[in-house]
Amino acid sequence: MEQIKLEFYLNNTPISIEVPPDFMLLDLLREKLMQTGTKRGCGNGECGACTVLIDGEAVNSCIYPAVKVNQRHVLTIEGLGKEEEEPHPLQEAFLEEGAVQCGFCTPGMILSSHALLIKNKKPSEEDIKDAIAGNLCRCTGYIKIIKAIKKASIATQDQNSNGYLKI
């Protein structure tokens, strides 16, 4: 089968890899690049569990062709913050506010929230609800998630516009 060579940045690391032309980004991340924080949920772009950022924009990686990341910047949950030593303010807020229960939706929810905070440092509750509308959570009921995003927005307001965006 024909392969297409891709060159892009994954969590600020240059990647060069060959993939089939019909490969989805989720499959590339999980199967070839071992970025298993990106979850496989519905498989048709409805649940948000597979959300990653491409050049700062939230996308559903299960329906995003891998070939479209060529020459772009991809951010997964593994690239946000600095692991246990220095988690991102969104990660800290989700833990502090109890916005994590089973954890399945959490990576996508955090990355959708991060995309919002890149564009809007002081989001309203409606802005937050709009930003996470494509992410389904079966456990928390969203109240704690919204509270965590509000808390993180306050913590990140002093960051420069690119403070936690690793591109």
C-alpha positions in Angstrom: 0.0 0.0 0.0 1.1 3.5 -0.8 2.6 5.5 2.1 2.7 9.3 2.5 5.6 10.9 4.3 4.5 13.4 7.0 6.7 15.9 8.8 5.2 17.8 11.7 5.7 18.8 15.3 4.1 16.6 18.1 4.2 18.3 21.5 7.1 20.5 20.2 9.1 17.5 18.9 9.8 17.1 15.2 8.3 14.0 13.7 8.9 12.4 10.4 6.8 9.3 9.6 5.1 7.5 6.7 1.4 6.6 6.9 -1.2 5.2 4.6 -3.2 8.0 2.9 -6.4 7.0 4.6 -4.9 6.9 8.1 -6.7 9.0 10.7 -4.8 11.2 13.2 -6.1 9.2 16.2 -4.6 6.0 14.7 -1.3 7.7 14.1 -1.1 9.1 17.6 -2.2 6.0 19.4 -0.8 3.2 17.2 2.4 4.7 15.8 3.4 7.4 18.2 2.2 5.9 21.5 0.2 9.0 22.5 -2.4 6.9 24.4 -3.8 9.9 26.4 -5.8 10.7 23.3 -8.8 8.4 23.7 -10.8 6.4 21.2 -14.5 7.1 21.9 -17.3 7.1 19.4 -15.2 7.1 16.3 -17.3 9.7 14.5 -16.4 13.0 16.0 -19.3 13.2 18.4 -17.8 12.6 21.9 -14.6 14.7 22.0 -12.5 12.0 23.8 -10.0 12.2 20.9 -9.6 16.0 21.0 -6.2 17.3 20.2 -5.0 20.8 19.2 -3.6 21.5 15.7 -2.0 24.9 15.6 -4.0 25.8 18.7 -7.4 24.7 17.3 -9.3 21.8 18.9 -10.0 19.0 16.5 -11.5 15.5 16.7 -8.6 13.3 15.8 -10.8 10.3 15.0 -12.2 12.0 11.9 -9.1 14.1 11.1 -7.0 12.7 8.3 -3.4 12.3 9.4 -2.0 13.7 6.1 -3.5 17.1 7.1 -1.0 17.5 10.0 1.9 17.8 7.6 3.9 20.9 8.5 1.7 21.7 11.4 1.9 21.6 15.2 -0.1 18.9 17.1 -0.6 19.1 20.9 -1.8 16.1 22.9 -2.5 15.8 26.6 1.0 14.4 27.0 2.5 17.7 25.7 0.6 19.9 28.1 2.4 21.0 31.3 5.5 19.3 32.4 4.2 16.0 33.7 4.0 15.6 37.5 6.7 18.2 38.2 4.7 21.0 36.8 1.2 20.2 35.5 -0.6 22.8 33.5 -3.0 25.0 35.5 -6.0 23.3 33.7 -4.7 19.9 34.9 -4.3 21.2 38.4 -7.7 22.8 38.5 -9.4 19.7 37.2 -7.9 17.7 40.1 -8.5 20.4 42.7 -12.2 20.8 41.7 -12.9 17.1 41.4 -13.6 17.5 37.6 -12.0 14.1 37.0 -13.9 10.9 37.8 -13.4 8.0 35.4 -10.9 10.2 33.4 -11.9 9.0 30.0 -13.2 12.4 28.7 -10.5 14.4 30.7 -7.8 14.7 28.0 -10.2 15.9 25.4 -12.0 18.2 27.8 -8.7 19.7 29.0 -7.5 20.3 25.4 -10.8 21.9 24.3 -10.5 24.1 27.4 -6.9 25.0 26.6 -7.9 26.0 23.0 -10.5 28.3 24.6 -8.0 29.9 27.0 -5.5 30.5 24.2 -8.1 32.7 22.5 -10.0 34.0 25.5 -8.2 34.6 28.8 -11.4 35.7 30.6 -14.1 33.4 29.3 -17.7 33.7 30.5 -19.6 30.6 31.7 -21.3 30.6 28.3 -18.0 30.8 26.5 -16.8 27.8 28.5 -20.0 25.8 27.8 -19.6 26.6 24.1 -16.0 25.5 24.1 -16.7 22.1 25.7 -20.0 21.5 23.9 -18.3 18.8 21.7 -17.0 16.9 24.7 -19.3 14.4 26.4 -18.8 13.4 30.1 -20.9 10.7 31.6 -19.6 11.1 35.2 -19.3 14.6 36.5 -22.4 16.5 35.2 -20.2 19.3 33.9 -20.5 21.6 37.0 -17.1 20.7 38.4 -15.6 20.9 34.9 -16.9 24.4 34.3 -15.7 25.4 37.8 -12.2 24.0 37.0 -12.0 25.9 33.7 -13.0 29.1 35.4 -10.3 28.5 38.1 -7.7 27.8 35.4 -8.6 30.9 33.5 -7.8 33.0 36.5 -4.5 31.1 37.0 -3.4 31.6 33.4 -4.5 35.3 32.9 -1.0 36.4 33.8 0.7 34.1 31.3 1.7 35.7 28.0 -0.5 34.8 25.0 1.6 31.8 24.2 2.5 30.8 27.8 1.3 27.2 27.7 0.9 26.6 24.0 3.7 24.4 23.0 4.1 25.1 19.3 
